[in-house]
Amino acid sequence: MNERLPFGEKVRELRKSKRLSQNALAKIAGVSPRTIFGYEAGTTYPRTASTLNRLAEALGVTSEALADSTHPLKSLANSPGNQSAETQCQMITQQAVSLLLDDHLPDAQKDDMVQAILDAYWESRHRSQVKNDTTT
């Protein structure tokens, strides 16, 4: 498994390597087939540590291996010469994942948090694109 793959692609690659359908993986992991589809499409992420652990176990990997390098902000920070941003992004990502996996936050707050992260990511991508367009 390529450790740099986004979460959804890791799930898909591991599922296929085990010759499992989305339905079969869903049944083993204790989630709905629609949830597996969402993971693989990159539109959803496990909301609890127990769900991530069950999914990882069903795929034969650790939850850390499955969750590592999954956030799109981290790949953005991996650009050459951006060591400080990468370190900051890793810290933010770890904190965000901890909050999302914590069972103390209501689902609505988790949804809001994920949406805020995605909004920040896409705004950053837009600003980078505009900056690149004006410098070329």
C-alpha positions in Angstrom: 0.0 0.0 0.0 1.2 3.5 -0.9 1.4 5.4 2.4 0.9 8.7 0.5 -2.4 7.9 -0.9 -5.4 9.8 0.3 -7.6 7.9 2.8 -10.3 7.0 0.2 -7.8 5.6 -2.3 -6.1 3.6 0.5 -9.5 2.1 1.5 -10.2 1.2 -2.2 -6.8 -0.2 -2.8 -6.8 -2.4 0.3 -10.4 -3.5 -0.3 -9.5 -4.6 -3.8 -6.3 -6.3 -2.7 -8.4 -8.4 -0.3 -10.9 -9.1 -3.2 -13.8 -7.6 -1.2 -16.8 -5.8 -2.6 -17.9 -2.6 -1.0 -20.9 -4.5 0.5 -18.6 -7.2 2.0 -16.3 -4.7 3.5 -19.2 -2.7 4.9 -20.6 -5.8 6.6 -17.2 -6.8 8.1 -16.5 -3.2 9.3 -20.1 -2.7 10.6 -21.0 0.2 8.4 -23.3 0.7 5.5 -22.2 0.1 1.9 -23.0 3.8 1.3 -20.5 4.7 4.0 -17.8 2.6 2.2 -18.7 4.3 -1.0 -18.3 7.7 0.7 -14.9 6.8 2.1 -13.7 5.7 -1.3 -15.1 8.7 -3.0 -13.3 11.0 -0.4 -16.6 12.6 0.7 -16.7 11.1 4.2 -14.2 9.9 6.9 -14.8 7.7 10.0 -16.3 9.8 12.7 -15.2 7.7 15.6 -12.0 5.9 16.6 -13.9 2.6 16.9 -15.2 2.9 13.3 -11.7 3.6 12.0 -10.3 0.7 14.0 -13.0 -1.7 12.7 -12.3 -0.6 9.1 -8.6 -0.9 9.5 -9.0 -4.3 11.1 -11.2 -5.4 8.2 -8.6 -4.3 5.8 -5.7 -5.9 7.7 -3.8 -2.7 8.6 -3.5 -0.5 11.7 -5.7 2.5 12.1 -2.6 4.7 12.1 -1.5 3.3 8.7 -5.0 3.9 7.3 -5.4 7.4 8.7 -1.8 8.7 8.0 -1.4 11.4 5.4 -5.1 11.5 4.7 -5.9 15.1 5.0 -5.7 17.2 1.7 -4.0 20.0 3.6 -1.0 17.8 4.3 -0.4 17.0 0.7 -0.6 20.8 -0.1 2.1 21.4 2.6 4.4 18.8 1.1 5.6 21.2 -1.6 9.4 21.7 -1.7 10.7 24.5 0.6 7.6 24.6 2.7 9.0 22.8 5.8 7.4 25.2 8.3 4.0 24.9 6.7 4.3 21.1 6.6 5.1 21.0 10.3 2.2 23.3 11.1 -0.2 21.3 8.9 0.8 18.0 10.6 0.1 19.5 14.0 -3.2 20.9 12.9 -4.2 17.7 11.2 -3.3 15.6 14.3 -5.4 17.9 16.5 -8.3 17.9 14.0 -8.2 14.1 13.7 -8.2 13.8 17.5 -11.2 16.0 17.8 -13.1 14.2 15.0 -12.3 10.8 16.6 -13.3 12.0 20.1 -16.7 10.7 21.0 -17.4 13.9 23.1 -18.2 16.1 20.1 -21.7 15.9 18.7 -21.9 14.8 15.0 -23.2 18.2 14.0 -20.0 19.9 15.4 -17.9 17.3 13.7 -19.6 18.0 10.4 -19.1 21.8 10.9 -15.4 21.2 11.7 -14.9 19.1 8.6 -16.7 21.6 6.4 -14.5 24.4 7.9 -11.4 22.5 7.1 -12.5 21.8 3.5 -13.5 25.4 3.0 -10.1 26.6 4.2 -8.4 24.0 2.0 -10.3 25.1 -1.2 -9.8 28.8 -0.4 -6.1 28.2 0.0 -6.0 26.3 -3.3 -7.9 29.1 -5.0 -5.4 31.7 -3.6 -2.5 29.6 -4.7 -4.0 29.3 -8.2 -4.6 33.0 -8.5 -1.0 33.7 -7.2 0.4 31.3 -9.8 -1.7 32.8 -12.6 -0.5 36.3 -11.8 3.2 35.3 -11.7 3.3 33.4 -15.0 
